[in-house]
């Protein structure tokens, strides 16, 4: 019997040591004896408590841990500690950490040791190689597991809208470019890659996707949105959320809610006063968030800076509790956007001091406060409010429960460390991920114009190519504060040089800068180029005279679009249009490549230049994708996820729009006093081939209001000479309703690839909710009547029509 016991002990020790060997740390110190075969003794009391029992019911584990926690420990779970180079000064734990407020734990640590583009103070030896970061994260986690009283693990958070915000991670196009792919499967792959890389590096919570709707293109963060349509954004966002969370990583969607419509599209210190009706808010702006909560099981939400109807969202019990939790059933945790809590005083002026902002946000439903200031700035006044009796302990318990629930669901109380850290080196930015990144760069491209069939260009017909414009050699557009750092981005010039090789001579000229010393004042009235810009233009024109093809890359960089970079115009910044006009005068064939983060009112270019490609911010393989498209190695098939107004004076001009709200004034294109039509409509995008639509079939043309589903099928055939992608789009229209409805509503889409002559049948299924509306009492119902069905290649290019009658 004694021998059996000895053998059993040896086996347990070996198993424990094997498990610990799979977890590597930076510091090679001996761990305390809290790690057992079946549990971790987080509170070091030499017995298995309920919260330490992996087999105990989730709610019992939460209740047990909560019952053991002091006020200090609870309040520490309600704050974020920004990582190294932001707030935290140390890369790894040291003895002084026992004197810090986080000696009692912390809710999450954000962006720790990830490195960051343009942020030298965040550079660290532990960001690369990936295994080095995983070891360092384990070391930080070990402090909280081994050195705090209850051992509550940390949730490590990070950004992830263009790929993971970490040195060397796989980079993807900006979200507006991903929206142009209209490819749900591709978005899911991007989420899978981002989630896998996050987990391998030690992150457990990713602030992605952005579900804001870009319905005012003046707004600077248009570049970070999937588009302007709630259905498109909902479907792409759902794929991102589900694929991220399938990797055991929390998806935290942002920015909740009605954040993307500040008055006048203003950004920066504004981000306030959205002029949105209650009906529009629910039908349009909230729909992506509702979808990912109820259909995707979203576990994280970031509360936004803005107010709605005079109440800041981060202090709104309606938004953070009644709508999000009571109505939609959200059971994750809400983290504030940075300074959203402080903004209750500094921006909205509804609180006289910071302590009052803490009270308002916590009582509204906020779980965790995030800001680029020390965590104690929030925790200490929070403790005072509890001790004073203003915030009941029951409220604190509810807020902390949500944080603990997410940590339990992540498995942090079962396996708090990154296991097999060396695997991270094989996971981050591997060959398979690079292929998906290249696919995303390709599929994000939208062919806006090709009126003279200049594209694709036959390389054999060329001797000299001029690549010019401020985005010809630029790469910073694809290195974001919210995406991977220290990646190799291929410029348009590099892409063309690599594709053409020694077949042609490829020359470069700057052409002009993104903007000159007069910008943005030059948005108010036209100004001639200064001497520096004119010299650039003259040089480009001179080189163009001996060229057989001009590729001019114009648009934005991160100085002209992005967070806190709203605009008063949608024209090309600076003297970029002057450059294009001067090149046009040479009579040489021109391809305009737009690399930009918002729609641009390129009316002159549309009227005079035969070939225009929209590339957005195309990611690390953007140059290759653009070059392949120009020379016919790839046929672009992207569709616009956002309307291009002809002028800023048309705003708001977007899709979907209420019946008759964007009609003209007596003539189709130009009324008596204004231009009526879009430059390029929602869903628009050309191809080098042609597609034919036929055989529309509706499974139930007449049915009751409680129908389960209706199948809409049709055929699409490639009738041209090139293999190509098409995105068939299904729209519906409620012909007559009790309230004003929309001209059309997107209710289905699918990206398909067809060889020349190939035909494919597409089936899109409608649910009863797809035909529903909010009635006069703001109740969601399906009303009887006729619903028109439209199938086409854009919101305006409709190829097939039908009807559904609801009894």
N, C-alpha and C positions, 0 to 999 in steps of 0.2 A: 504493500500500500504506500509506504514511504517513497519507494522507488518511482511509483506511478506519479506521485505528487511532484517529485523532483523533475521527472521528465516533462510533466505538464508545465511547470514553471519555466523550464528551458525553452519549450516550444513557444510559450507566450512571449518570452523575452526576445526570441528570434524573430517572431512575427512583428513585434513592436519595433525592433531594430531595423527589420527589413522595410517597414513603413517609413521610419525616420530616414533611412538611407535613400529612399525615393524622393525625399524632400531635402533640397540643398539650401544652405544658408551662406551668407557672406562671412559671418564670423563663426569660427569653428569652436564653439563653446558647448559644454555639456548641458543638455536640456534637463529640467527638473522631471521628477518621476510622476508626471501627470498624464502621460500618454499610455493608454491601455488598449488591449486588443479590441474591445467592444465600445469604448468610449474615451473621451478626454475629460479629465477632472479639471474643468475650467476654474472652479472656485477653490481648488486645492484643499478640499475637506476630506479627501481619502474615501469618498463614497460616490456612487452614481446618483446624482440628482435627476429629477424628471427632465429638466431642460437639457441634460447631458445624454439622455437616453434616445438614441436614434429611432427606436421602435415605439416611443410614446406618441400619442396623437399631437398634432401640431399645436392646437390651441392650448393643450395642457402644458406643453413645453414653454409656450409664451407666458402663460399665467404663472407658472412656477418661477421663471426667471424674473418676471416683473415684480413678483412678491418679495424676491430677495434683494431688489435694487434699492439703493438710497436715492434721495432727491438729487444729490450730486451726480450719481451715475446715470440717472434718468435724463437729466438735462444735458449731459454730455452727449447722449445719443441723438440730440436734436440740433446738432451743429456739424458743419463741414470744416475740416482743416485743410486749407489749400496747401498743396505740396511744395516741394523744394524749389526755391527761387521765386516763389510768390509770397507765401506767409511763413511756411516752415523753413527754417534756416539750416536744418541738418538733413543730410542725405540718409543717415542711419541713426537709430536710437543711440542715446548716450545717457550717462547717469543723471544728467540734468532733466531728462524727460520725467523722472519721478517727482520733480518739483513743478511740472507744468500742469495746466488744467486737465490735459488729457491723460493724466495719471489715473483718472476714473473712467477712461474709455473715450471714444469719439464715434459719432455716427458714420461719417465717411471721410476719406482723404482723397482730394481731387488732384488729378494731374501730377502725381508724385513720380519724379525721376523719369519723366517722359521725354525731356528735351522739348524745345519749342522754337519754331521758326521765328527769327527776329527777336529773340528773348535770351540774351547772353547769360543773364543771371540764373537761368534754368538749365544751362548746359551741365551735364553730369557724366561721370565715368560709368554710371550704372544704366544708361539708356540703351547701350549696345555693347556686345551682342545681346540678343533677346534673353538668353539664358542668364546673363549677368543681371538683367533687370528682374527676372523672376526670383533669383536668389535674394536680391535686395528687398523686394516686396515681401518675401517670406520673413526676412529679418525684421521688417517693420511690424508685420503681423504677429511675429513671435513676442514682441514687446507687449502687445495688447492681450495676447493669450496667456503669457506666462507672468507678466509683471503687474497686471491689474487684478483687483480683488476677485472679480467675477469672470475675467477672461473673455469678455465679449469681443468677438472678432470685428474687424473693420471692413466696411464695404468700400472697395477702391473704385473710384469713379474716373471717367475721362470723356472727352469729346469724341465724336465719331461720325460726322456728316459727310466726309469725303474719304472715308477710310479712317482708321484709328489715328488719333492725335498722338503719335509716338514716332520717334526717330526710326526711319527706315521701314515703316509699315506700308502696306499696299495702298497706293493712291488711286482715287477714282475722280471722275469729273465732278464739278460742282452739282448740287442737287438740281438746279434748273436744267442742267444738261442731262442728268439721269431721268428727269421728268420727260425730256424729249425722246427718250428711248421707247416710252410706252410699253416697256417689257417687264411684266411682273416677275417672270422667272429670273431675269437678270438681276433685278433688285433683290430678290431673295438670295441669290448667290453672293451679292455684295454684302448683304447682312450676315450671311454665313461666314464669309472671310473675315469681316470686321469682328464678329463675335469670337471666332476661333483664335484670331491673333490676340484679342483682348484677354481671353482666358489663359492663353499660353504665357502671356507677359505678366499676369497677375491681376488684371482689372476684372471687376465683377459687375460693373454698372456703367452703361454707355449712354451719354446724352445724345440720343439720336432715335428716331428721325425728327427733323423739323417739319411740323404739320401746318405751319402758317400758310395762308393762301395769298399769293402775290397778285392782288387785285388792283394795286396802284403801283405801276412800274417806276415811279419816282422814288419809291422807298428803297433805301440802300440794300436791305437784306433780301431783295428779290432774287439775287443770285443763290441764296441758300434755301429756296423753296422748290418743291416739285412742280409747282405751277399755280394756276388761278382757279381751277375747277375742283369742287369738293369731291366728286366721285373719283376722278383721276388720282388726286392726292390721297384719298382714303385707301384706294386699292394698292397703290405703291407703298404707302405708309404701312399698311397691314402686312405686306410681304416683308418689309424691313423689320417690323416689330417681331413677327413670328420667327423669322430666321435668326435674329439676334438672340432671342430668348431660348431658342432651341439649343443654343450653345451654353446654356446655364449662365447667361449674362442678362442682367436686367436691362430692358430698353426704357429709357426715360425720354418721353416725347416732350417737345417744346414748340412754342411757348404758349402756355395755356393762360388766358384765352383772349381772342380778338386783338392780338398783338400787332398784326401786320397791316392795320388800317389806321395809323395815327393821322390826326387832322393834317391834310395837305401832303401826306406822304412823308412828313418830317421825321427825322431820326435824331440820334445823338442824345442830347439832354431832354428831348421832347417825349416821344413815345407815349403820347397821351391823347385823350379826347376822340376816340373813334366815333364817327358819325354813322353808326350802324343801327338799324332798327332791330327790335327784338326778334321779329320774324326772320329777317336776313341773317341775324346772328345764328339762330338755330338751324336754318335751312342750308346755310353756306359755311360760315366760319367754324362752327362747332362740329360739323359732321365728321371730319377726319378723326378728331379726338374721340367722339362717341364710337366710331367704328372700331378703332384699335383697342379701346377699353372693353367693349362688349363682345367683339368678335376675335380679338387678338390676345386678350388676357394681359393687357399692358400692366406692368408693375411699377412704373415710375412716371411722374409728371413734374414738369418744371413750371412753376407759376410765374407769370409775366410781370413786366414793369407797369403796364398801362392800367388805366381805369376803364370802366364801362358804366355809362349813365351816372357818372359822378362818384362811383365807388371803385377804388383801386382793387384789382383782381386779387392781389396778394393780401388784401384785408377783407375779402368778400366771403362771408359764410355761404352765400348762395352758390358761388362758383366752386369753392374748395370743399364744401361739405354737402350741401343739398343736391346740387346737380351732379357733381363728380362721384360722390360716394352713395348718397341715398337714392338717386335716380338711376345712375348708370351702373352702380355696383362695383366701382373701383375699390380694390383692397390692397394697393401698394402704398408707397409713401410719396408725398409731395415735397419737393425741394425748391427753394426760391431761386430765381435768377439772381445773379450777383447784383447786390444793392437794391433789389426789389423791396426788401424790408426797410432799409434806410430811406428809400425813395418815398415812403409814406410821409416822411417829414420833408426831405429835401426837394422832392419833385412835386408831390401832390399837396403838401402842406395841410394834412389832416391830423397831424400829430405834432405836439410842441417839442418833444424830445425823443431820443432813440428808445428809451424805455417804453414809451407809449406805442411805438411802432412794433416792438416785440409783443406787447399785449394784444394789439389789434390782429397781427398776423397769426399768432398761435390760437387765439380764440376763433378765428375764421376757419382754421383747419390746416395750417402749415405744419409740416412735420419736422423739416430740417432747413435751417437757414444757411445760405451760402453767400460768401462775400470775400473779397480780397483783403480782409482785415482779420485780426486774431479771433479765434473762436470764442474767447472769453468775453469779447465785446457783446455777444448775444447771450451767452450762458449765464453770466453774472446778473444782469438785470432780469433774466427769466427766473432765476432762483429768488430774487427779491420779490418779484410779483407773486410767486407761490407763497412765500413766507408771509407776505402782507395779506394773503387771502383773496387777491384779485383774480388770480388764475387758480381754479380748483384743482386739487390733485387728480381728480377724475379726468380732467382734460389732458393733463400731462400723461397720465396712463394711456389714454386713447392714442395720443400722438406717438408715444414710444412703442406701443403695441405694433403699430403699422411698420415701424422701422425694424423691429425684431422679427416680425413675420417675414419680411423680405429676406433678412439674413438667414433665417431658418430655411426658407424655400431655396435659397442659393446653395444650401449645404455647408455653410460656413461653420456651423457648430458640429459638423461631422468630419469635414476635411477642410480646415481653415487655410491650408498652405497649397502652393502650386506643387503638384507632384511631377516627377520626371522633368525637371526644368530644362534639361538639354534638348528635349523635343521642341522647345520654343524656337531654337535656331533653324529647325527644318520647317517650321510652320509659317513664320513671319516672312512675308514677301517671297514666297516660293514660286516656282515656275508655273504651277497650276493657277495661282492667284494672279500672276502677271498676265496670263491669257485672258482671264475675265476682265482685268483692268483695260486691256487692249480692246476687247469686245465692247466694253462700255464707252470707251473713247470713240470707237467707230459708230456705234448705234446712237450716240448722242448728236451726231451731225445731222443738220436739216438743210436740204437743198431748197433755197428760197426762190431762185430764178435760174433759168437756163434757156433763155428765149431763142438763142441762135445756135443751140446745141454745141457750144464751144466745149463743154464738158461731156464726157471725159476727153482729155487732151491726148493726142497721139504723140508720144515721145519722139517717134521717128521724124516728125515734121519740124522738130525744134533743133536749134543750135545754141541759142542763148536765152536764158530765163533770168528775169530780174525779180528778186524777192525783196519787198520793201514794206515800209510802214512800221509804226511803233511796236506792233506785235510780231514782227517778222522774226526777231531773235529773242523776244521776251519769254521768260519762263515763270516769273513770279506770280502770274495769274493762277497757276496751279499748285502753289505752295501756300496753304492757308493756315491761319491761326487755329482753325478748327479741324485741321487734317494733318497728315503725316509731314514730318520735317526731314531734312537731309535726304531727299530723294532726287534722282536724276530725271529732270523733265526735258523732253525733246521739243525743241522749238519748231515753228513752221519751216524756217530755213534749214535746220538740221534734217527734218523729215524729208524735204525735197532733195537735199544733197544725198541722203542715204538711198532714196528710191532711184534717183537718176544716175548715180555713180559717175562713170566717165563718159556717159552717152551725150551729155550736153554740158555747156558751161553755165554754172549758176552763180550769179552776181548778187551783191547785197548793197542796199542803200538805206540809210535810216529813214529818209522820207520826211519825217517830222517827229516831234515828241508827242506823248499822250496829250499834253496841254502845255501852254506857255505861261508867261508871267501875267498875262491878262485874265487867265481863267481863274475862277468861274464868272468874273464880271462879263467876259465875252459871251456868256449865255444870254445876256440882256440885249445886246445888239452886236451886229457883225463887226469884227475888227480884222484888219489886214494882218498877215503874218509879220512878226518882227524880223529883224535881220537874221537872227539865228535860225528861225524856222524857215524863212525864205531860202536860206542857203541850203538847208536840208532838201527842200522841195526841188530846187534847181538841180542839185546833184542827182536826185532820183530821175528827173525828167531827162537829163543828159544821158544817163545809163539806159533809160527806157528806149531811147531812139535806136539803139543797136540790139534790142531784144526782140525775140519772137513771141514772148509771152510775159505778161506782168502779173505777178501774184502780190496783191497788196493786202496786208493784214492790219486791220484797224479795230478800234473798239475801246475796251477798258483795261485797266490794271487795278490793283488793290488800292490805288489812291482815288479812283473815280467811282467805285461801286463796292458795297460791302457794308458791314455794320458801321453806323454813324456816318454814312456817305450817301444821303439822299440828294436828289438833284432838282433843279428848277427847269430842266430841259431834258428832252430825250434825243437831242441831236448828238452826233459824234463830238466828243470833247475837243477843245483846242482847234488846231488847224488841219485836222485829219481830212475833212471834206475838201479843203483847198488842195491837199495833196492828190486826192482822187480825181478832182476836176482837172488838175494840171496833167496828170498821167493820161487822162481820157483824150486830151487835146493832141497827144502824139499819134492817135489812130491805131495804136497797138492793141491786140486782144488782152483783155483784163479779166482776172478773176478776183473778186473781192471776198476776203475771208473775214468774217466778223468773229472776234474773240472778245466776248462781253458778258456782263452779268445781268443785264436787263434788256428788254426790247428797246430798239432804237428807231427813231423816225427817219429812216434813210430814204426819203422820198426821191431825192435827186439821183441817188445810186440806183434805185429801183427803176427810174425812168430812162436812165442812160447806160447802165452797165448790164451786159447780157447775162453774166453768171455770178451768182452770189451764194456763198455757203455760210450758214450759221453754225459756229463751232462752240459757242459758250466758253466756259473755262474748262478745257477738254481733258485735263489730267495729265499724268506723266507720259502717256503715249499719244498725246494730242497731235504732235507734229507728224508722227507716222500715219495716223488715221487721216489727217487732212491731205497729206501727200498721196496716199493710196486713193483717196476719193478724186483728187484732181486728175490723176493719170489712169483711172479706170480699174485699179486693182480692187476697189471696193465701191459698191453702189449705195449711196446714202439712202436711208429709209426712215429717218427720224421725223417726228411730227411736233409741231409747236405745242407746248403745254400752256401757252399764254398768248394772248392777243397782242399784235403789234399795232398800236395806234399810229395814225399818220402824223399826229401832232399832240403835244402835251395838252393843248386846248380841248381835246376830246375827252380827257380823263374826267370821271371814270368811264372807261370803255373796255368792257371785259365780257367773259363768258363764264357761266350762263347769265342771261339778262332777262329782266321781266318783260312780259309781252308789251310790245310797242315802244319800249323805253329807249331803243337805239335806232328807231326809224328816222328817215330823212324828212325833208321839208318840201316835198313835191317832186323831187327828182332823185334818181337812184344813187348817183355818186356825189353830186354837188348840188346843194339846195340854194336858195336865194342868198343865204348869208353864211353857210358853213359847209365843210367837207363832212360827209356822213359815214363813209365806209372805213373799215380797217385796212391797214397796209397789207397785213397778212393775218388771216383769221385763226382762231383756236383750232387745233387739229390739223393745220396745214403743213404740207411738206411734199416736195416733188421727188421724182426718181428718174434714173436713166432709162427705165423701161415703163411700160404702160400696163394697167390692170383693168379687167372687165368684170363687172358685178352682174349676177343673174340669179334667177330661181329663188326668190324670197318665199319662204314658207313660215307660217305662224301656226303653232300646234293647236292653239285654242283662240280662234278669232272672236268668239263670244264666250264669256264665262262670268262667274259670280265674283263678288268683291273679296271673298275669302279663298281665292284660288291658291294652290300651293306653288305652282310654277307654270310658266309658258315658255316654250322653246322657240327661239327665232333662228332659222337656218337660212343660209344663202351660200352661193358659190363665188369664189374669186379666182380669176384666171390671169396668168401673166401672158399678155398678148404682144410683148415686145421682144427685144433681142438680147436683153441682159438678165442674168439672175438678179433678183431684187427682193427687198423686204417691203411689205405693205402692212398698214395698220387699219383694218376695217373697224369702223366706229358705229355703234348703235345709239341712236338718240330717240327719245320719246317726247310727245307733246300732249298735254291734257287740253283737249280742244275747248271745253267750257268747264269752269269750276266755280265754286262758291267764293273763292278768293283769287286775286291776280296771281297767276303762275308764270312759269318761264317759257320763253320762246321755244327752247329745246333743252332737254336735260340728257347729258351723257349717262348711259346705263350699261355699257359694255364695250370692250375692245379686246383685240388680240393681235400681237405682232407675229406675222408669218413670213416665211421665206419660200419663194417659188422660183424654180428654174423656168426658162423660156418655154412657153406652151403648157406648163403645168397648171392644173386646176385643183382647188381644195375647197371642200365644204366646211363652213364655219357654223357652229351652233353656240348661241349665247342664250343663257337662261335668265328670264326675268322672274323675280319673286314679287309677291303682292306689295311688299314695302317699296319696291322700285316705282310703283305707280301711286304711292301715297303722297299726302300733303298735310300741312298744318291748317286745320280749318279755322273758322272765325273764333273759336274758343281755344286755339292753340293746341288742339288735340290731333294726333297723327291718325289719319283715316284714309281709306280708299273710297273715293266717291264714284258713283255710277256715271257712265258717259262714254264718249269716244276718245280713245287714245291713238294718236297717229304715231306710226313707227317709221323712222328714217334710218337708212343704212348708207354710209358713204365713206369717203376718204378724207373728209374734214367736216367741220361743223357747217360749212356752207356748200361743199361739193357733195351733194346727196345723189346717190345712184339708184337706190331702191326705196319704195315707200309701201306702207301697208297700214292696217287699222286693227285695233283691238276694241271690242265693245264690252264694257263692264256693266252687268245688270245690277 
